[in-house]
Amino acid sequence: MVIKQNRGRDWLEWQRRLVTLAQVGGVIGVLWLVVVLFYGEMGLSRYLAMRDYAKNLEQELSVLRNENVTLQQDIQRLEHDPSKIEQLAREQLGYVRKGETVYQFIPGSEKQREPSSKP
């Protein structure tokens, strides 16, 4: 059996102070970590904002990819489908086939033809 020598009150008091100092240092360290976690440059609020921004970018990227697929299909149709070329020529350039009659409506002409009723 080993018997340890009594080191006295001074030793016990010094040991208590050391433990108390370690506890205070630990509490300060934890508080500092909490403050950095929530309010630091790369804290939780910035992380949440960046996560939302990344989610928005992913949605925008998905929309752009879908639009890209649609445009690629339009390009393929323009390269290989004569009916699509004819449709665009009619809509955008006003082309007509030989023998077709074109009727053009002028905006505002109906208002001028209505008889004005003055009391």
Buried (B, 14 or more C-beta within 10 A) or exposed (E): EEEEEEEEEEEEEEEEEEEEEEEEEEEEEEEEEEEEEEEEEEEEEEEEEEEEEEEEEEEEEEEEEEEEEEEEEEEEBEEEEEEBEEEBEEEEEEEEEEEEEEEEEEEEEEEEEEEEEEE
